[in-house]
Structure formats: C-alpha cells, structure tokens
Amino acid sequence: MSEDTGEPRFTVEQVDSVAAPPRAKVEDAESPAEKLDRKRDYLEGFLAEKPQNVPPGAPGGDLYEAVIAALKDIFDPEIPVNIYDLGLIYGVDVADDGGVVVTMTLTTPHCPVAESMPGEVELRVGSVPGVRDAEVNLVWDPPWDPAKMSDEARLELGML
C-alpha cells in the first residue's frame, strides 16, 4: 500500500467499443458568402471603434491623427506616393502644448527636394488646427530603403 500523497488517483475502465463521433455534413457548413459577411461585420465594427480617453497628442488622439493626415497630403515629386506611406516619416511627437516634432528622412541625400521638403512638412504640419509650432528634424540614419514603405505604397508602385 502507498501513502496518501494528496495526488488524484486514476481509475482505468476497460470498454469493448466506443461510438464514433458524428461526421461533418456539407449542409452544416457555412457558405463562403455567409462566412465573408460575418468577417466583414466584425472588421467594420473593429475598424470603426476609436480608442477611448486618448490624449489629443498621443497616437490615436485627434491632434496626432490630424498631423498624420497632413503628412499624407504631401507627395514625393518623383514617386506618386505620399511621404508617410513612402516611409520617410520616422517619428511624430506631439507635446501637450501643441508643439510637434517630425523626424524624417529622404530617399537619398542627393534628392532634388532635400532643401524644400522639410520646409513644406513644417508648413503643412504647422497649419493643422491645434498645432502651436512645428519642427522638422531631417536625419540620414537609418537610411531609407524600400522596406519602409507601407503596403499601400508598394501596391501603388506595382511592387506587390
């Protein structure tokens, strides 16, 4: 006899046969249209939901999203894609007092718009209601490469 160690004891039951589980029937399956409708409803609700109690300058906040929208209105003159989806924007920092700092790069240091693009970004971001002032930091490290582009940009350029 063994001591009682507090561990559960198992009993073994010997059976002659077990009933087979019910088989799946084609009639019981959802049609592809039904399945797609269910997923679409879920995604629409999920994508329409806005974050709750987010400060205006935090990602998802009204001011932050307005700055991103302004950046998406600026297009690279050589590539028909906006600079945000192109991956030229490395960071957007919005302070509580409305100061915005945009860290960005260009596709190459020899880009023809190297002198004018940061000024345009500063003007566009500075014109967003609620922005006190805008500062643009142009950086070259890490260097830009096509992997930084969004899927939308790749699709637009035929890279997907």
Secondary structure as UniProt FT lines:
FT   HELIX           26..28
FT   HELIX           32..48
FT   TURN            56..57
FT   TURN            59..60
FT   HELIX           62..71
FT   TURN            72..73
FT   TURN            83..87
FT   STRAND          89..94
FT   TURN            96..97
FT   STRAND          99..104
FT   TURN            109..110
FT   TURN            112..116
FT   HELIX           117..126
FT   TURN            129..130
FT   STRAND          133..138
FT   HELIX           146..148
FT   HELIX           151..156
FT   TURN            157..158
//
